[in-house]
Every structure is written in C-alpha cells, then in structure tokens.
Amino acid sequence: MKTSDFYYDLPPELIAQRPAEPRDSARMLVYDRKTGDIEHRIFRDITEYLSDRDVLVMNNTKVIPARLYGIGRKTGCKVEFLLHKRLDLTEWKTLCKPARKARTGDTFDFGEGLSCEVLSSGEAGEKTVRFFFTGSFEEALDKVGQMPLPPYIHEKPKNDSEYQTVYAKENGSCAAPTAGLHFTPELLDKIRVRGTETIEVLLHVGLGTFRPVQTDKIEEHKMHSEFWQITEDAAERLNKARSDGKRIICVGTTSVRVLESAVSDDGTFKASHGETSIFIYPPYKFKALDGLITNFHLPESTLIMLVSAFCGREETLKVYNEAVKERYRFFSFGDCCLFL
C-alpha cells in the first residue's frame, strides 16, 4: 500500500491547541464496526458503552521533561536535544536540532550541573549522547528539561500535568499516550463501579510511535523500537478476561502495540518485557483486542494505519471525514474515537 492511501484533508484550525476542560468533556465519535453506524457523544458518556463484560487496557507510562536546550562549549551554539530512548544510566538516544551543530566529541551545557558529550551520529538528526551530572539525573532533568509537546501545539500548557494521564506512573516517554488524557479519576471510579476492569501495561513512547512515514510504500517504513512490559498480574488478568469471554478494549495505540507484541498465536498472554518495533497496517489480523479508544491522528502516520488495520482503510477515512465535517478537534489535545 502507498503512504498516500492514508491521507485526508484537515483544516489547520481543527488542530487542538488546548486540552478539553474538564478532560472528560472532550467529544467522542463512536463507530460500530459491524453496522458502520456513527454516534456523536461526549467522552464521559463512555460509561454507557462499558459493562462488567469489558476490560480497559491502559499504558501507564509517564512523560519526562525530555526537551533540553544546550550551549556548545566550543561553538556557543544553542542546540535542542529531545531524549527518546535511554540506553543505560548515562547514555541516551536523542534527536538534535540543528543536528549539524552537534558533532561527535562536542560538549553541551544545560545548566544545573547537567552537560552531555555527543558520542555518535545516526540518521535524521539522531545522536547518541553521554550525560554528566551531580546527584540524580532525574532531578537535574526536572530542573532544566521541558515537556516535549508536539510541534503542532503552539500554546504553552498551564502546567505539565496537562500532558500526563491521571494514571501515569513509570517515567520514560517523550510523548504522551494521548487517548488516556480524557480520563479523570472520577470517571475511572464510575467505570470501575460498573464492573469494568482496568489493566495497566507499559510502553515508553519514542520514535516508533510518532516518527513520520517517509517512504512511498508503507511496507518499506522501518519502525524504531520502544520498551514495553506486561507484568505477571496483568497477564493473568488478561488471560482470565479472555477465558471469560470479555471484551478487551485498548486505550490508545500504544496499548495495542503492547498487547499485539505480547500475545501468542493462541491468544494468550504471559508476563514479559522487551523492545518492540511492531508496525501494524492493513491487512493485519489482530489477536489481542476487541475495541479501541484513540484520538484522531495525523494524515499518513503509522497511527492512522494502525486504526485502518482495525477498522478498514475506507471505513477509517469515512470516520475521519465525518469528524472533519462535524468540526472535531484533532491530534494530541483533541477529541477521540471509540471503535467497537
């Protein structure tokens, strides 16, 4: 298939610059995959679509202040470093802008005793760097790092928590699993009171999730690997849900990629962790999920390809064109879809 097969026209004014307030007041387009019917609801109405026959699977990763601005000791140049993958206690894979200003061997200072040396260069601005700091790296990063908002968001959030899910726990992402931004603690309580289970898994969002497809044929696109984990408890609960005939509904495409990386051919899960570079696009046979909550994604992105694998390409574009017509808000801080 061609990357252009997943294009749709989006007026720029529909790109959300601010999250909905409160979070669960975002709009929700509900699509029935069997009938093709579309409903227009509010996210807090999701309780009407869930019961004790469902489980929600959520990615509990936490976004770190992954954007750093350093000054070159030799050149005095200002360079942006976006942390996207930790290699060990001091080394990270980063994206640099402008990459030509960060050469191998160069040292950059960020303030608060934090500095780095560029160890090597990769493709498309990727640099491997070693950090130097006093005390804790996390403490230094909290002081000088900035939340890594996507480039299409031009308004600064009121606070960093606006770009975190309310159930975020495990530090490590350079982007939020944005479908989860619509939940509030109160809404989760209502969902659980109805008997719907919530199961947490982990995927640290990196380049694999958000890097654009730059090949004409989607099969030629190479996904970057990202760390994922399913605990023993999560695997046991997922397997019980399967054996009890419950629907498994993923909150976000990152949760989908965790489950599809962990599930065996017979549909069972086991506790595991590792790196995944799974790329899901049509035609793909899902083994792990029955429903999906997800935001509206960029044209020609790997994320709209994943949704198209779940719903069908033509059906997905039908949903997106309907959302444009109805003036839904798109991308990270935007509205969402419920596919059942």
NUMARTOR-236742 format. One record per residue (C-alpha): x, y, z. Coordinates in steps of 0.5 Angstrom, whole numbers, plus 500, padded with zeros to 3 digits. Layout:
BEGIN
XYZ;...
! end
This chain:
BEGIN
500500500;502507499;503512504;499517501;493512501;492515509;492522507;486526509;485534509;485537515;484545516;489547521;484551525;482544528;489542531;487543538;492547542;489546549;486540552;479540554;477543561;475538564;479533561;472528560;468534557;472532550;468530544;468523543;466520536;463512537;464508531;460501531;465496526;459492525;454496523;458502520;454507525;457513528;455517534;457524537;458524544;462527550;467523553;464522560;459518556;463512555;460509562;454508557;458503553;462499558;460494563;463488567;464484561;469489559;477491561;480497559;488496558;492503559;499505558;502508565;508511562;510518565;512523560;519526562;521533561;525531555;527537551;533540553;537546550;544546551;550551549;556548546;563550550;567551544;562554539;557558543;551555539;545553542;542546540;536543542;536535545;530531545;531525549;528519546;531513549;535511555;541506554;544506561;545510567;548516563;547515556;541517551;539517544;537524542;534528537;538534535;536541532;540543528;544537528;550540524;552544530;552538535;558534532;562528535;566530541;562536542;560538549;554542551;552545558;545545560;545549567;544546574;551542573;548538567;552537561;553532555;558530550;556527543;558520542;556519535;551521530;546517527;540518521;536524521;539528527;539522532;545523536;548518542;550523548;553521555;550526560;555529566;551531573;552532580;547528584;541525581;540525573;532526574;533532579;537535574;533534568;527536572;530543573;532544566;528540562;522542558;516538557;516535550;510538546;509536539;511542534;504543532;502545539;504553540;501554546;504553553;500549558;498552564;502546568;506540566;500535568;496537563;501533558;500527563;495522564;492521571;495514572;502516569;507512574;513510570;518515568;521514561;516517555;518523550;511524548;504522552;499516550;494522549;488517549;489517556;489524557;481524557;480520563;479523570;480520577;472521578;471518571;475512572;472511579;465511575;468506570;470501576;464501580;460499573;465493574;469494568;476492570;482497568;489493567;496497566;501496562;507500560;510502553;515508553;513513547;519514543;521515536;517509534;510512535;511519533;516519527;513520520;513515515;518518509;517512504;512512499;511504500;509503508;512496508;519500507;518504513;522502519;520503526;524505532;524500538;521502544;521499551;515495553;513491559;507487562;507484569;505478572;499480575;497484568;498478564;494473569;488478569;488479561;488471560;482471565;479476561;480472555;477466558;471469561;469472554;470479556;472485551;479487551;479495550;485498549;486506551;491508546;495505540;501504545;497500549;495496542;502495541;504492547;499487547;500485540;507485542;506480548;500476545;502469543;499465537;493462541;491469544;494468551;499473555;505472559;509477563;515479559;518486557;523488552;524492546;518492540;518495533;512492531;509496525;501495525;498497518;493493513;492488513;493485520;490480524;489482531;490477536;489481543;484487542;476488541;476495542;480502541;480508544;484513541;485520538;485523531;492522528;496526523;495524516;500519513;502517520;503510523;498511528;492512523;495506519;494502526;487505526;486503519;488496520;483495526;477498522;479498515;482504511;476506507;472506514;477510518;478515512;470516513;470517520;476522520;472526514;466526518;470528524;472534520;465536518;463536525;469540527;472535532;479537535;485533532;491531535;494530542;490535546;484534541;478529541;477522541;474516537;471510541;471504536;467498538;
! end
